[in-house]
């Protein structure tokens, strides 16, 4: 049976028919001291960065990566709207890129109004590991820039809002660059797959097969 793949979620899931990658921030991990299961991602989210904790948080992140207990680094990235020093965001994003390369793990990226900087950094670093832009809501012109820079795009519950620009972006995104996610919404991944399949004029089973193949390609699973 081909599973649904939820590439980025903040909720627990024990559904056998879903591969669900739960995103955990390092600060969250410290506070809850919860075990990271074999289907988690861990990173320093740009919303929760501080100069005081950055060194210790990077050390903890690398420790957990070395334990081989996580699937990817993230979510990490850049956000020009949040009230966190942008230079610090760039510094810690680059630090996580280095860890991604060192340990051969994909990056799951949060970005808000920072696509130019994300693309610039990727071209400067020229990483070998895959980058996934999560929570896609952008117009095709910007999404195309991410794709041209070799990134994957992950779409979530906003597809169900039938925003015309997002429908167009999803429709034009190549199938081999697509992931789907629930993020922090309460909408089932099944419903997101159903909407994605409808937009692409295909069966849900075909969409499951495509996303699962993309998952195996990126995560080597």
Secondary structure, DSSP 8 states (H G I E B T S, - for coil): ---EEEEEESS----TTEEEEEEEEHHHHHHH-----TTEEEE--GGG--HHHHHHHHHHHHHHHHTT--SEEEEEEEESSSSS-HHHHHHHHHHHHHHHHHHT-EEEEEEES-HHHHHHHHHHH--SS-EEE-S----HHHHHHHHHTT-EEEE-GGGGGT-HHHHHHHHHS-GGGEEE--BT--S-HHHHHHHHHHHTTS-HHHHHHHHHHHHHHHH--
